[in-house]
Amino acid sequence: MKIRVLGSSTIAGRTGSNCSGYLIDGQVLLDCGPGIWSALYSTEQPSEPINHILLSHFHVDHISDLIPFLWRRWVLETERQNLLSIYGPGGLNVWFKKILIPHGDWIKDLTISLHELGNRKTEAGLYSIETRSTGHTANSICIKLSDTLDKSLFYSGDSGWNNNLIELATGCDLAIIDSANSPENQSEDHMTPDQAARVASSSKVKRLMLTHLYPKVWDTDPAKAAARHFNGEILLARDRQVVYF
């Protein structure tokens, strides 16, 4: 697998950093927050249209650039008839109908298939998808993506400590885990770097990527905090970073 980090920050993150978005093998877009559309097409034009988008939840820092993505697809008329499959948590169909209201009928010209994900496996092209609830919102999910070569990626989305994360991440080659909170600012909605590391250790993943860090977390040496609980390789997610495994 090839993971390209399009956005690794938060809505209150460092200047010049985008919010959540990851491109998998140039084919699957995982979340689509502010700045992702620009990052996707300004530095490395995909050779093929992206026909699969996975959304972890409906907060604006994870979904706001979906509309620009769709608009570009509509403007480039050659892509209008390509089937775009959008996967997300329960409520995806209702949410998508609501975003149609202020944007007009042009979206209806696109060929879009919506898939609400539950605690089961489904297919996205050459990949299999498994999801579990995270509790960050009423319908937020974490995601495991596996390819035909038995490589697997885990993405926590936004989440506090949750045993579902450990269950789904078990044995994955790379875990991208929310580490938004500093130790003095803990909450049930996000994890700290050491909590993310404990998830990685408990699930025996091979590599850990800490992501979605608020500015205060960068001041605490998050990699050092994580290394106290996880013995594998620790990466700090940064925009334009590329990881192969």
N, C-alpha and C positions, 0 to 999 in steps of 0.2 A: 504493500500500500504506500501511497504518497499522500501526505497531509500537508496542505498549504494553509498556513494561518493567515486569513484575510483580516480578522479582527480579534483582538485578545483582551480588550479593555472594557470599561464600564461607561455609563453615561456621564460619570463624573471623573473619568480617567485622564491620563496624561494627554497633553495637547498633541494632536497629530495621530493619535491612536484611534482605531475604529472599534466599534462594539462587536459583539459576538458573531463570528462567521468562519467556517472552515470548509475548504474544498478538498474532496476526497478523490484522488486519482483523476482529477479534471472532469469528473462525471457527476458527483453527488455534492450538493451544497447543504451543509449542516448549519442551520440558523442563518439569518439574513438581517442583521441589525444595521444601525446607522453607519454609513461608510463602506458597506460591503459591495454595493453595486460598483462604486468607483474603483475599489481595490481589485475587483474581479476583472474589470475590463481595461484598466489603465496601464497595468504593468505586465500582464501576461494574458493576451487574448486567448481564450480557450479555442482549440482547433475544432471542436465539436460543440453543438448546443448542449447546455446542461438541462437534462430532462428529469432530474429527480431532486426534490428539495425536502429536507426533513426539518421540522420545527419542534423545538423542545417545549415551548409555551408561548403565550401571546403577549408578553410584555414588550414594550416598544423597542427596547435595546436588543431584542432578538428577532424582530420581524419587520421593522419599519421600511427596509429597502426591498421588500418583496414587490411593492407596487412599481418602483422604478425598474426592477428586473422584468416584470410583466410588460410594462410599457415599451421597453426596448424590444422585447419579443414581438410585440404588436407592430412597432414601427418597421422592423425588419420582416417584411411580409413573408419571406421564405421560411421563417420559423413558426408562423402562426399555426400551421397544421401539424407540427411536431407535438406528439403527446407529452405534456408536462404533468408528471405525477407529484403531487404535494402530499406529504405525510405529516401527521401531527397528532396531538392528544385529542381526547374526547372533546367535542364542541367545535371541531375544525369546520364542519359544514355550516353551522350556524354563524360562526365568526366570519367565514369567507363571504357568505351572503350579505353580511352587514357591511363589509368593506366595499362591496359592489355599489352600494347606494350613493356615496359621494363622488364616485369616479366615472360614472356613465356606463354606457353599453359596450364600449370597445373591448372590455375584458371578455365579453361573451363571444367575441370573434376567435379567441384562443381555444385550443384544445386542451382542457385541463381535467384531470382526474383527482379527486380528493379521497384520502385514505385515513380514517381515524384509527389510531394504534392503541391496542390494549395490551394486556399481559399475554402476548402470543407472538409467534413468529410470522413474518410476512416477507415478501420478496420485493426488491427494488432493483430491477435490471439484473446485474450479475451479483448482487449482494443480498444477504438475508438480514432482516432487522428484528431485534427484540427490544422491548421497552418495559419499563416499570415506573410506577408513580414515585415522585420525589417529595411531594408535600409542600413544595415551594409555593404553588398555587393549588387551587382545587383540581386542576387537570394537568399540571406540569409532569413531564416525563424525563427519565434518563434513557439513553439509547446505546445499544450494542450493534455494531455493524460488522459483519463478517463477509469475507470474499471467498472465491472458489479455491483459493490456495491455503485456506484455513488460517489466514491472518485476521485478526480481530481488533477493533477499536471500540473503546468505551468512552462515552461522553455523558457527563453528569447533568448537563444543563445547569440550571440554578437549583441548589439544594442545600439544606442543612444536613446534619448527620442523619442517615437513613439506612437501615439494613438492606433495603432494596438495592442500593448502590453496590454493596459488597456482593450480593447474590449475582447481579447482572455482570459486574466487572470481572468476576473470577476467571483467572487464566488469560486475560486479554494481553495482547502484545503492547498496547499503549492505552493509558487511561488519561483523558483530558478532564480535569476535575476543578470545579469552582472553588476558588480560594479567596473569596472577596473580603473576608473579615480579618482584621488584626486581632491579636489575642485579647486586647482590652475592649474590643467592640464585637463580642460574640452575639449571635442571634440564632434563631431557629430557621432563618431563611437562607443563610449562606454558611459556608465553612471557612475555617482558618487553614493556613497551609499545613499545620501539624495534624488537623483533623483529616484533611485530604490525604495526607501521607498514611494515616492509620487505615483509611479505606483501602488505599493501594496495597498496603502491607497485608491486610486481612484477606484481600482478594487475590493476592499473589500475582499481581500484574508485573510485566517485565520492565516497563518504563512509565514514568509519571510526568505529566505536563500540568503545571499549576497555571490556571488561567483566571480571567475575570477579576483581577486584583484591583482594589481601590487604592488611591495614592498612599494612604497611611500604611498599607501592607508592604509596599516597596521599601519603606524606611525600616522594616524589621528584619531584613535578610531572610525572605521567605524560604529560599532553598536550604539554608542552614536549619531553620525550624523544621522543615520537612524531613531532612536527613536524619534527625533524631529518631524517626519512626519508620523510615523506609530505606532499605539498603540498596535498592536498584537505582538506575539512572534517573535523575531529576532534571526536568527542563522547565524553564520559565517561558511561557508563551509570549511571543512578540510578533507584531505584524510583519508580514512578508517572510516569516520563518517557514522553512520546508523540512519535513521529517520523513525519512523513508524507513520502512521496516517490512 
